């Protein structure tokens, strides 16, 4: 059985290698980040959902998470095509620079808000 898996693995690598050009290991890293880490995150979210919501709203929160994931998966290619059209580029990587900028802006806002909240909490604690 181990030999069957080895042959299937080699076939998969030979099949994916031409599609990835010279960056096969970058493709493997992307597959790892998008699939394995996602399969670790969602069980963590669902297992800790009862600590974030009340018992009456756990079902609603679970439904909203599933709906959000499905809508996000549906809208992602549309948004990427729109960003590619707005940049006027035919490169498939063009939307990623815009999305990276948006994520950096969101990160900065979250850091600022958390620092303000931590400062306010420390101020209340000293009073």
Order of alpha helices (4+ residues) and beta strands (2+ residues): alpha-alpha-alpha-alpha-alpha-alpha
